[in-house]
Amino acid sequence: MSTFDQNSPAQSHGALSDIDVIRNNTIALRDHESSVAASPPSNPVAGGDWHASDTESRYVRTNAGGWLYLWSVSDPPAKSSDLTTHTGANITNIVTVHGIRQGAGNGLDADLLDGNHSSAFLGASHGTATSGIHGVSAGLIVGTTLTQTLTNKTLTSPVIGGGSITSNVTVGGAYVDGRDPSVDGAKLDTYPGGGLATPSNGSVTQVKIASASVGQAQLKTTTGAVSTTNASFTNLTLPGGTYGFYPQIKKSAGSSYITVISLIVAVNSPAHNATIDYGPNASGTIYAQQRYIQASPPYKIGDTVWGHFLFLLRKITTGEVVSAYEAEDPPWAYNGKVWLPKDHADRISEVPHPFADYIERDPAVDGLEIVLVNLNAVDTKKWREDNWKVGKSTLEDIPAVLPGKGIQKAFADFSVPAIARFTDKVKVIAP
């Protein structure tokens, strides 16, 4: 291959001295001439052209030593007019296009993808099914098995034909069987499906409770009892207070009582209490049991939870019980300052015990004492049930939970602070 000398010939050179240079330059130029032959040139150089005369095809020589096909008479390069003539029209025959940018952004829409039209593929806007799709058409999912993830996806007018849903499905804003869920016909007992979930605390209002829907089974009730052996008028605070029903009366065997049940305010009693008055001229023991609506357990006195309440008014010398009170709720639960928190010291001080005759009066002047029995270690539920089964009041069976006089404790043992008219009038006894 000859080398081209761009500095020769020159005016400063002698004519004869440039003859060889001119010859070499001519040879170098001819190295890049186009070759017209059926076979490629025998001395090709990079950048050289070859026009194959037999196929009317055009090639160019590459640096790698091969021939790069460009075009042929039967496969000519595309002109802009070849494309513009098809604007807005259908191309019905195969067109080979050269010199057009390939890939995204070229403005061309492929006719086929791997031999398939676009209608053969599922669009990206649809959910991705992993198995079990038998046919998807016009919003209809057909078949008995469909495993599909539809998180945060929207199904427009879906219809499930056949099969079953075996796990929870949350549907928001969808129609049920073609009905608007705001209309009662698409609800279950006037409540839409979402309304059947467990309501949060305090969310059920009175208007949601139908008339006559609250019966005995819906009321949380319990019973408490008071008793006395006192032959004179005795005022005892009933446990139910403003939420109590009329008491039931029972007398011990062999007793004779002329009982007057009345609402009387005990002398020097400042509280609004529901009390029962017994007497006079009696012998034996009389019991009054009251059922009441319950809402407040458990209770705390100071820092100690008190599970059951057994108050006794008894003789100091012998421990003989004169009057008694037994209930799951203390006497201040539904009597007195009921607007205060249930364990508030002022509420306890208002009705510190059930013996209304001794709210202000010291029972010791009558040789009596008021005790509160700590039953936290006693199975009071069984104690009550055992007596109910045989038709007895629990107050007829006090020795079962307090044999003898018991052991006196200090309120400090139970972390109970000083409470007026309670800690100075009531003693704590443990079995």
Rosetta blueprint (number, residue, H / E / L):
1 M L
2 S L
3 T L
4 F L
5 D L
6 Q L
7 N L
8 S L
9 P L
10 A L
11 Q L
12 S L
13 H L
14 G L
15 A L
16 L H
17 S H
18 D H
19 I H
20 D H
21 V H
22 I H
23 R H
24 N H
25 N H
26 T H
27 I H
28 A H
29 L H
30 R H
31 D L
32 H L
33 E L
34 S L
35 S E
36 V E
37 A E
38 A L
39 S L
40 P L
41 P L
42 S L
43 N L
44 P L
45 V L
46 A L
47 G L
48 G L
49 D E
50 W E
51 H E
52 A E
53 S L
54 D L
55 T L
56 E L
57 S E
58 R E
59 Y E
60 V E
61 R E
62 T L
63 N L
64 A L
65 G L
66 G L
67 W E
68 L E
69 Y E
70 L E
71 W E
72 S E
73 V L
74 S L
75 D L
76 P L
77 P L
78 A L
79 K L
80 S H
81 S H
82 D H
83 L H
84 T H
85 T L
86 H L
87 T L
88 G L
89 A L
90 N L
91 I L
92 T L
93 N L
94 I L
95 V L
96 T L
97 V L
98 H L
99 G L
100 I L
101 R L
102 Q L
103 G L
104 A L
105 G L
106 N L
107 G L
108 L L
109 D L
110 A L
111 D L
112 L L
113 L E
114 D L
115 G L
116 N E
117 H L
118 S H
119 S H
120 A H
121 F L
122 L L
123 G L
124 A L
125 S L
126 H L
127 G L
128 T E
129 A E
130 T E
131 S E
132 G L
133 I L
134 H L
135 G L
136 V E
137 S E
138 A L
139 G L
140 L E
141 I E
142 V E
143 G L
144 T L
145 T L
146 L L
147 T E
148 Q E
149 T E
150 L L
151 T L
152 N L
153 K L
154 T L
155 L L
156 T L
157 S L
158 P L
159 V E
160 I E
161 G E
162 G L
163 G L
164 S L
165 I L
166 T L
167 S L
168 N L
169 V L
170 T L
171 V L
172 G L
173 G L
174 A L
175 Y L
176 V E
177 D L
178 G L
179 R E
180 D L
181 P L
182 S L
183 V L
184 D H
185 G H
186 A H
187 K L
188 L E
189 D L
190 T L
191 Y E
192 P L
193 G H
194 G H
195 G H
196 L H
197 A L
198 T L
199 P L
200 S L
201 N L
202 G L
203 S L
204 V L
205 T L
206 Q H
207 V H
208 K H
209 I L
210 A L
211 S L
212 A L
213 S L
214 V L
215 G L
216 Q H
217 A H
218 Q H
219 L L
220 K L
221 T E
222 T E
223 T E
224 G E
225 A E
226 V E
227 S E
228 T E
229 T L
230 N L
231 A L
232 S L
233 F L
234 T E
235 N E
236 L E
237 T E
238 L L
239 P L
240 G L
241 G H
242 T H
243 Y H
244 G E
245 F L
246 Y L
247 P L
248 Q E
249 I E
250 K E
251 K E
252 S L
253 A L
254 G L
255 S L
256 S E
257 Y L
258 I L
259 T L
260 V L
261 I L
262 S L
263 L L
264 I L
265 V L
266 A L
267 V L
268 N L
269 S L
270 P L
271 A L
272 H L
273 N L
274 A L
275 T E
276 I E
277 D E
278 Y E
279 G L
280 P L
281 N L
282 A L
283 S E
284 G L
285 T L
286 I E
287 Y E
288 A E
289 Q E
290 Q E
291 R E
292 Y E
293 I E
294 Q L
295 A L
296 S L
297 P L
298 P L
299 Y E
300 K E
301 I E
302 G L
303 D L
304 T E
305 V E
306 W E
307 G L
308 H L
309 F E
310 L E
311 F E
312 L E
313 L E
314 R E
315 K E
316 I L
317 T L
318 T L
319 G L
320 E L
321 V E
322 V E
323 S E
324 A E
325 Y E
326 E E
327 A E
328 E L
329 D L
330 P L
331 P L
332 W L
333 A L
334 Y L
335 N L
336 G L
337 K L
338 V L
339 W L
340 L L
341 P L
342 K L
343 D L
344 H L
345 A H
346 D H
347 R H
348 I H
349 S H
350 E H
351 V L
352 P L
353 H L
354 P L
355 F E
356 A H
357 D H
358 Y H
359 I L
360 E L
361 R L
362 D L
363 P H
364 A H
365 V H
366 D H
367 G L
368 L E
369 E E
370 I E
371 V E
372 L E
373 V E
374 N L
375 L L
376 N L
377 A L
378 V L
379 D L
380 T H
381 K H
382 K H
383 W H
384 R H
385 E H
386 D H
387 N H
388 W H
389 K H
390 V L
391 G L
392 K L
393 S L
394 T H
395 L H
396 E H
397 D H
398 I H
399 P H
400 A H
401 V L
402 L L
403 P L
404 G L
405 K L
406 G L
407 I E
408 Q E
409 K E
410 A L
411 F H
412 A H
413 D H
414 F H
415 S L
416 V L
417 P L
418 A L
419 I L
420 A L
421 R L
422 F L
423 T L
424 D L
425 K L
426 V E
427 K E
428 V E
429 I E
430 A E
431 P L
